[in-house]
């Protein structure tokens, strides 16, 4: 049997061992990330929204009863004074009901007088011993019943008299007619608006704001107002009303702004541009904001990835839970968990791990 020399077998093994021992270890891969420094809200501080001018008191004029209009002294743009008669109805049914109520009152008064005479007669007989106690008590009860009927009939007359007055429309305040919705000989129902009266002394701007900015709006906040239909000129205004709920028709929050320097040129219905400066005031200067894409969420709440322990461009990632407030146009308002000047990752949150080393791009 031929044998292979031991030295020949050992040579390939030695060569293989030397080649393996000479390889360098694999290079460690450091993931690149985008980052930003946490700061206070400054961007997109000035926003402009459109609204409509109106007086602070707009009254829909209507009758309190139904009927056909027989008199209508209302014209568009007409200036009226408080208590002035503007329109009236035929009031046929109300007058008929009033006459019936008066007739019932007269009948009740006659019955009450008859019951009173009968009570006086029975009382005299009872005092002489010619009538029993039960007769006297029955007479008193009959008189009380007649009195109650008379009082009820009197109230009915008063009510029907008010119903007649409901057919007259008087100006509830001094102002200008802004709209006319009815004509003479038209049949209207109770509560139907026949005209609109602008009776306010101040001019307001009504507008709707989206949910992204409504939390930055407060009563007493000052704004700047311009009117495209008026050449030049800027006006100042103050926010007087902020709705706490959204308008389902416009999906915005209604807001009213009162002009502090009104002008005779500003008319109800004009389009206005209202400019808000959300960057002014202590509240805006002290509000930390982070981009929405930099905020993640897990079972413990919202979080960001802090970049800290820098060694050149390579840093360590730490998961930091935060408390967020309103979502603004610039991102989430940070209520707790972050400070200005800290650096956070702004992309790739799904692939980052706590304690991982990354490189800032």
C-alpha positions in Angstrom: 0.0 0.0 0.0 1.3 3.4 -0.9 1.2 6.1 1.8 1.0 9.9 1.3 3.7 11.6 3.2 2.5 13.5 6.3 4.4 16.7 5.3 2.4 16.9 2.1 -0.9 16.8 4.0 0.1 19.5 6.5 1.1 22.0 3.9 -2.4 22.8 2.5 -3.8 23.0 6.1 -1.1 25.5 7.1 -1.7 27.6 4.0 -5.5 27.7 4.7 -4.9 28.7 8.3 -2.5 31.5 7.3 -5.0 32.9 4.7 -7.9 32.9 7.2 -5.9 34.6 9.9 -4.9 37.4 7.6 -8.5 38.7 6.8 -9.6 42.1 8.5 -12.8 42.2 10.6 -15.9 43.5 8.8 -16.4 47.3 9.0 -19.2 48.4 11.4 -22.2 50.1 9.5 -23.5 53.3 11.0 -26.9 54.4 9.7 -27.2 58.0 8.5 -30.2 60.0 9.9 -31.6 63.5 9.4 -31.8 65.7 12.5 -32.9 69.1 13.7 -32.5 71.3 16.8 -35.6 71.8 18.9 -36.6 75.5 19.0 -39.5 77.8 19.7 -42.2 78.4 17.2 -41.2 81.1 14.8 -42.2 80.0 11.3 -45.6 80.5 9.7 -46.4 83.0 12.5 -48.4 85.4 10.2 -51.6 83.9 8.6 -54.4 85.6 6.7 -58.0 84.4 6.4 -61.0 85.8 4.6 -64.2 86.9 6.3 -67.4 89.0 5.8 -68.2 92.3 7.4 -71.4 92.7 9.4 -72.9 94.8 12.1 -72.7 93.5 15.7 -76.5 93.3 15.9 -78.3 91.7 13.0 -82.1 91.2 13.6 -84.4 89.0 11.4 -87.7 90.8 11.4 -90.8 88.5 11.6 -94.4 88.4 12.7 -95.5 86.4 15.8 -98.6 85.2 14.0 -99.5 84.1 10.5 -101.6 86.0 7.9 -101.6 88.1 4.7 -99.5 91.3 4.7 -101.8 94.3 4.1 -99.2 97.0 4.9 -95.5 96.9 4.2 -93.4 100.0 4.8 -90.0 98.4 4.4 -87.5 99.2 1.6 -83.9 98.1 1.1 -81.4 100.5 2.6 -84.1 102.3 4.6 -83.1 103.8 7.9 -85.7 103.1 10.6 -86.2 104.2 14.2 -87.0 102.1 17.2 -90.8 101.6 17.6 -91.6 102.6 14.0 -94.5 100.6 12.4 -93.0 98.6 9.5 -95.8 96.2 8.5 -99.1 94.6 9.5 -101.2 91.6 8.8 -104.9 91.3 8.0 -105.4 89.5 11.4 -108.8 88.1 10.5 -108.5 85.0 12.7 -107.0 86.9 15.6 -109.8 89.5 15.6 -112.5 86.8 15.3 -110.9 85.0 18.3 -110.8 88.2 20.2 -114.5 88.9 19.6 -115.4 85.4 20.7 -113.3 85.9 23.9 -115.1 89.2 24.6 -118.5 87.5 24.2 -117.4 84.7 26.5 -116.3 87.4 29.1 -119.6 89.1 28.9 -121.4 85.9 29.5 -119.2 85.0 32.4 -119.8 88.4 33.9 -123.5 88.0 33.7 -123.3 84.6 35.3 -121.2 86.0 38.1 -123.6 88.8 38.7 -126.5 86.3 38.9 -124.6 84.1 41.3 -123.8 87.2 43.4 -127.5 88.2 43.6 -128.5 84.6 44.5 -125.8 84.5 47.2 -127.1 87.7 48.8 -130.6 86.5 48.7 -129.8 83.1 50.3 -127.6 84.8 52.9 -130.5 87.0 54.0 -132.8 84.0 54.2 -130.2 82.0 56.1 -129.8 84.8 58.6 -133.6 84.9 59.2 -133.6 81.1 59.5 -135.7 80.6 56.4 -132.8 78.8 54.5 -130.7 75.9 55.5 -126.9 75.9 55.9 -126.5 73.7 52.9 -128.4 76.1 50.7 -126.1 78.9 51.9 -123.0 76.9 51.2 -124.2 75.9 47.7 -124.8 79.5 46.9 -121.3 80.5 48.0 -119.8 77.7 45.9 -121.7 78.8 42.8 -120.5 82.3 43.2 -116.9 81.2 43.6 -117.2 79.1 40.4 -118.7 82.0 38.5 -115.9 84.3 39.7 -113.3 81.8 38.5 -115.0 81.5 35.1 -115.0 85.3 34.8 -111.3 85.6 35.7 -110.5 82.9 33.1 -112.5 84.7 30.5 -110.7 87.9 31.3 -107.3 86.3 30.8 -108.5 84.8 27.5 -109.5 88.3 26.3 -106.0 89.7 27.3 -104.4 86.8 25.4 -106.5 87.3 22.2 -105.7 91.1 22.4 -102.0 90.2 22.4 -102.6 88.0 19.4 -104.0 91.0 17.5 -100.9 93.0 18.4 -98.7 90.1 17.0 -100.0 91.1 13.6 -98.1 94.4 13.8 -94.4 94.6 13.1 -92.5 97.4 14.8 -88.8 98.2 14.5 -87.1 96.7 17.6 -84.2 99.1 17.2 -82.7 101.9 15.2 -80.8 100.8 12.1 -80.8 100.1 8.4 -82.8 97.5 6.5 -80.2 95.1 4.9 -82.6 92.7 3.2 -86.2 92.5 2.2 -87.8 89.0 1.9 -91.6 89.7 1.5 -94.1 91.9 -0.3 -97.6 93.2 0.2 -100.4 90.6 -0.2 -98.0 87.8 0.6 -99.1 85.1 3.1 -96.5 84.6 5.7 -96.2 82.3 8.7 -95.3 83.1 12.3 -91.5 83.4 12.7 -90.8 83.8 8.9 -88.2 86.5 8.3 -89.7 89.2 6.1 -86.7 91.6 6.4 -83.2 91.9 8.0 -82.3 94.9 10.2 -78.7 96.0 10.9 -79.2 97.7 14.3 -75.7 97.5 15.7 -73.4 100.3 16.4 -70.1 98.4 15.8 -68.8 96.6 12.7 -67.6 93.0 13.0 -65.9 90.5 10.7 -67.2 87.0 10.8 -64.8 84.2 9.6 -64.0 80.6 10.2 -60.6 79.3 11.2 -59.2 75.8 10.7 -58.3 73.5 13.6 -54.6 73.9 12.9 -54.6 77.5 14.2 -57.7 77.8 16.4 -55.7 77.0 19.6 -53.5 80.1 19.0 -56.5 82.4 18.9 -57.8 84.1 22.1 -60.3 86.7 23.0 -58.7 90.2 23.1 -56.1 89.2 20.5 -55.4 92.1 18.1 -55.5 91.6 14.3 -55.1 93.6 11.1 -57.9 93.9 8.6 -58.0 95.0 5.0 -60.8 95.2 2.5 -60.1 94.4 -1.2 -63.0 96.6 -2.4 -61.5 99.6 -0.6 -58.4 101.0 -2.1 -55.6 100.9 0.5 -56.1 101.4 4.2 -55.5 99.0 7.0 -57.8 98.7 10.0 -57.2 97.3 13.5 -59.5 94.8 15.2 -59.9 92.8 18.4 -61.2 89.2 18.6 -64.4 89.3 20.7 -65.8 85.8 20.2 -64.2 82.4 19.6 -66.5 79.3 19.2 -65.5 76.3 21.2 -67.0 73.9 18.7 -66.7 73.4 14.9 -69.3 74.5 12.4 -70.4 71.2 10.7 -71.3 73.0 7.5 -67.8 74.7 7.0 -65.6 72.4 9.2 -64.1 75.5 10.7 -64.4 77.3 14.0 -66.5 80.6 13.9 -64.7 83.7 15.1 -65.9 87.3 15.4 -63.5 90.3 15.1 -64.7 93.8 16.1 -63.1 96.8 14.3 -61.6 99.2 16.7 -61.4 102.0 14.1 -64.5 101.6 11.9 -65.1 103.7 8.8 -68.3 104.8 7.0 -66.9 103.2 3.8 -67.1 99.7 5.4 -70.5 98.2 4.6 -72.1 95.0 5.8 -71.4 92.1 3.4 -68.0 93.4 2.3 -65.2 90.8 2.0 -62.4 91.3 4.5 -58.9 89.8 4.9 -58.0 89.3 8.5 -54.3 88.9 9.3 -53.2 87.0 12.5 -49.7 87.2 14.0 -49.4 84.0 15.9 -45.7 84.8 16.6 -46.4 87.7 18.9 -47.0 87.4 22.6 -45.3 85.4 25.4 -47.4 82.3 24.6 -46.0 82.0 21.1 -42.4 82.8 22.2 -42.5 80.1 24.9 -44.0 77.3 22.7 -41.7 74.5 21.6 -42.6 72.9 18.3 -41.3 69.7 16.7 -42.3 68.4 13.2 -45.1 65.9 13.2 -43.0 63.4 11.3 -40.4 63.4 14.1 -43.0 62.2 16.7 -43.7 58.5 17.1 -46.2 56.7 19.3 -46.1 53.5 21.3 -47.9 51.9 24.2 -46.5 54.5 26.6 -47.4 57.6 24.5 -45.7 60.0 22.1 -41.9 59.9 21.7 -38.9 61.3 19.8 -35.4 60.0 19.3 -32.8 62.3 20.9 -29.3 62.4 19.4 -26.7 62.8 22.2 -23.1 61.8 23.2 -21.6 63.1 19.9 -18.2 61.8 18.8 -17.5 63.6 15.6 -20.5 63.0 13.4 -21.5 59.7 15.1 -24.0 60.0 17.9 -26.1 57.7 20.1 -29.9 57.5 19.9 -32.1 57.7 23.0 -35.8 57.2 23.0 -37.5 60.1 24.8 -41.2 60.2 25.7 -42.8 63.6 25.5 -46.2 65.2 26.1 -47.6 67.1 23.1 -50.3 69.7 22.8 -52.0 71.1 19.8 -51.0 70.3 16.2 -50.1 73.6 14.5 -49.0 74.3 11.0 -45.4 74.0 12.2 -45.9 70.7 14.0 -46.7 69.4 17.5 -46.6 71.8 20.4 -44.3 70.2 23.1 -45.7 70.6 26.7 -43.1 68.4 28.5 -40.1 66.2 27.8 -37.9 68.4 25.6 -35.9 71.6 25.9 -34.8 74.1 23.3 -31.4 73.2 21.9 -31.7 69.4 22.0 -31.3 67.5 18.7 -33.8 65.0 17.5 -34.1 62.7 14.5 -36.6 63.8 11.9 -36.8 60.7 9.7 -36.6 56.9 9.8 -38.1 56.5 13.2 -39.4 53.0 12.4 -35.9 51.6 11.9 -34.2 53.3 14.9 -33.5 51.5 18.2 -32.8 52.8 21.6 -29.0 53.1 22.1 -28.2 52.7 18.4 -25.3 54.6 16.9 -26.1 56.8 13.9 -24.4 59.4 11.7 -26.0 62.8 11.2 -26.4 63.7 7.6 
